[in-house]
Every structure is written in structure tokens, then in C-alpha cells.
Amino acid sequence: MSIEQFEAIGLWLGLGALYFFIVLAIRDVLKKSQAPKMGQFFVWLVLFLSPL
């Protein structure tokens, strides 16, 4: 494995972990705020469309 491959894999794993923790944080905030279902839907929609 070359250093470039190692860096690329590390980058994607790091970004995936960061995205996972963002999802957990948003889920916790939505649960504690008791946001309406429609509002939650739009929050998740924006979150999952953001990487595109």
C-alpha cells in the first residue's frame, strides 16, 4: 500500500467518522427539542443531501 492510498483511505474514514458524530449530535438535539415531525424530516433531508 502506497502512502497516497493510505492517505486517501484515512481521509474517507475520518470524514465518515465525523459525519457519523454529526448525525448523532443532530439526532440528540432533535429528540431533546421535541421538534415536529415535518421539521425533523427537513433537517434530515438537508443533512443527507449535503454531501452531494
Residue frames as a rotation matrix with the C-alpha (Angstrom) as fourth column:
MET 1
0.588 0.809 0.000 0.00
0.809 -0.588 0.000 0.00
0.000 0.000 -1.000 0.00
SER 2
-0.339 -0.707 0.621 1.44
0.682 -0.639 -0.355 3.35
0.648 0.303 0.699 -1.02
ILE 3
-0.809 -0.031 -0.587 1.34
0.489 -0.591 -0.642 6.47
-0.327 -0.806 0.493 1.11
GLU 4
-0.838 0.533 -0.119 -1.22
-0.514 -0.694 0.505 8.02
0.187 0.484 0.855 -1.27
GLN 5
-0.227 0.763 -0.605 -3.58
0.049 0.629 0.776 5.08
0.973 0.147 -0.180 -0.82
PHE 6
-0.427 -0.005 -0.904 -3.13
0.871 0.266 -0.413 5.20
0.242 -0.964 -0.110 2.94
GLU 7
-0.947 0.053 -0.318 -3.89
0.056 -0.944 -0.326 8.95
-0.317 -0.326 0.890 2.99
ALA 8
-0.627 0.757 -0.185 -6.97
-0.517 -0.227 0.825 8.51
0.583 0.613 0.534 0.81
ILE 9
-0.133 0.563 -0.816 -8.36
0.462 0.763 0.452 5.72
0.877 -0.317 -0.361 3.00
GLY 10
-0.604 -0.172 -0.778 -7.60
0.794 -0.204 -0.572 7.71
-0.060 -0.964 0.260 6.14
LEU 11
-0.961 0.272 -0.046 -9.32
-0.276 -0.950 0.144 10.77
-0.005 0.152 0.988 4.72
TRP 12
-0.334 0.892 -0.306 -12.51
-0.377 0.171 0.910 8.88
0.864 0.419 0.279 3.85
LEU 13
-0.125 0.261 -0.957 -12.60
0.744 0.663 0.084 7.05
0.656 -0.702 -0.277 7.18
GLY 14
-0.817 -0.242 -0.523 -12.03
0.545 -0.621 -0.564 10.29
-0.188 -0.746 0.639 9.06
LEU 15
-0.830 0.557 -0.014 -14.74
-0.513 -0.754 0.410 12.13
0.218 0.348 0.912 7.15
GLY 16
-0.181 0.768 -0.614 -17.11
0.020 0.627 0.779 9.19
0.983 0.129 -0.129 7.64
ALA 17
-0.359 -0.020 -0.933 -16.48
0.891 0.291 -0.349 9.22
0.278 -0.957 -0.086 11.40
LEU 18
-0.971 -0.007 -0.239 -17.00
0.081 -0.951 -0.298 13.00
-0.225 -0.309 0.924 11.53
TYR 19
-0.578 0.803 -0.143 -20.27
-0.529 -0.235 0.816 12.69
0.621 0.547 0.561 9.60
PHE 20
-0.173 0.477 -0.862 -21.40
0.492 0.799 0.344 9.89
0.853 -0.365 -0.373 11.95
PHE 21
-0.612 -0.112 -0.783 -20.83
0.781 -0.237 -0.577 12.08
-0.121 -0.965 0.233 15.01
ILE 22
-0.936 0.345 -0.065 -22.70
-0.351 -0.915 0.201 14.96
0.009 0.211 0.977 13.37
VAL 23
-0.299 0.851 -0.432 -25.66
-0.180 0.394 0.901 12.63
0.937 0.347 0.035 12.79
LEU 24
-0.234 0.180 -0.955 -25.60
0.841 0.530 -0.107 11.55
0.487 -0.829 -0.275 16.45
ALA 25
-0.879 -0.142 -0.455 -25.47
0.381 -0.783 -0.492 15.17
-0.286 -0.606 0.742 17.65
ILE 26
-0.767 0.638 -0.065 -28.35
-0.548 -0.599 0.584 16.26
0.334 0.484 0.809 15.43
ARG 27
-0.201 0.702 -0.684 -30.43
0.216 0.712 0.668 13.27
0.956 -0.013 -0.295 16.48
ASP 28
-0.459 -0.047 -0.887 -29.87
0.882 0.093 -0.461 14.16
0.104 -0.995 -0.002 20.13
VAL 29
-0.963 0.095 -0.253 -30.80
-0.050 -0.983 -0.178 17.81
-0.266 -0.158 0.951 19.60
LEU 30
-0.559 0.802 -0.209 -33.97
-0.473 -0.102 0.875 16.90
0.681 0.588 0.436 17.70
LYS 31
-0.179 0.483 -0.857 -35.01
0.573 0.759 0.308 14.44
0.799 -0.436 -0.413 20.39
LYS 32
-0.590 -0.122 -0.798 -34.44
0.789 -0.297 -0.537 16.92
-0.171 -0.947 0.272 23.24
SER 33
-0.950 0.206 -0.235 -36.15
-0.233 -0.968 0.093 19.82
-0.209 0.143 0.967 21.46
GLN 34
-0.341 0.846 0.409 -39.21
0.488 0.531 -0.693 17.73
-0.803 -0.037 -0.594 20.58
ALA 35
-0.733 0.003 -0.680 -39.25
-0.509 -0.666 0.545 19.22
-0.451 0.746 0.490 17.10
PRO 36
0.383 0.923 0.047 -42.30
-0.592 0.284 -0.754 18.44
-0.709 0.260 0.655 14.95
LYS 37
0.247 -0.248 0.937 -42.01
0.405 0.905 0.133 15.54
-0.881 0.346 0.323 12.52
MET 38
0.876 0.096 0.473 -42.08
0.480 -0.281 -0.831 17.78
0.053 0.955 -0.292 9.45
GLY 39
0.762 -0.639 0.104 -39.21
-0.647 -0.758 0.085 19.87
0.024 -0.132 -0.991 10.83
GLN 40
0.195 -0.680 0.707 -37.22
-0.356 0.623 0.697 16.72
-0.914 -0.387 -0.121 11.61
PHE 41
0.593 0.102 0.799 -37.80
0.600 0.607 -0.522 15.49
-0.538 0.789 0.298 8.08
PHE 42
0.940 -0.216 0.263 -36.33
0.053 -0.671 -0.740 18.65
0.336 0.709 -0.619 6.57
VAL 43
0.505 -0.804 0.313 -33.35
-0.784 -0.275 0.557 18.59
-0.362 -0.527 -0.769 8.94
TRP 44
0.124 -0.446 0.887 -32.51
0.052 0.895 0.443 15.01
-0.991 -0.009 0.134 7.90
LEU 45
0.787 0.213 0.579 -33.17
0.569 0.113 -0.815 15.79
-0.239 0.970 -0.033 4.24
VAL 46
0.859 -0.506 0.076 -30.71
-0.447 -0.814 -0.372 18.68
0.250 0.286 -0.925 4.27
LEU 47
0.305 -0.775 0.553 -28.17
-0.687 0.223 0.692 16.64
-0.660 -0.591 -0.464 6.22
PHE 48
0.138 -0.239 0.961 -28.22
0.295 0.936 0.191 13.70
-0.945 0.258 0.199 3.83
LEU 49
0.827 0.138 0.545 -28.26
0.562 -0.170 -0.810 15.86
-0.019 0.976 -0.218 0.70
SER 50
0.821 -0.506 -0.264 -25.31
-0.382 -0.831 0.403 17.95
-0.424 -0.230 -0.876 1.88
PRO 51
-0.049 -0.930 0.365 -22.57
-0.003 0.365 0.931 15.57
-0.999 0.044 -0.021 0.63
LEU 52
0.371 0.250 0.894 -23.96
0.817 0.371 -0.442 15.64
-0.442 0.894 -0.066 -2.90
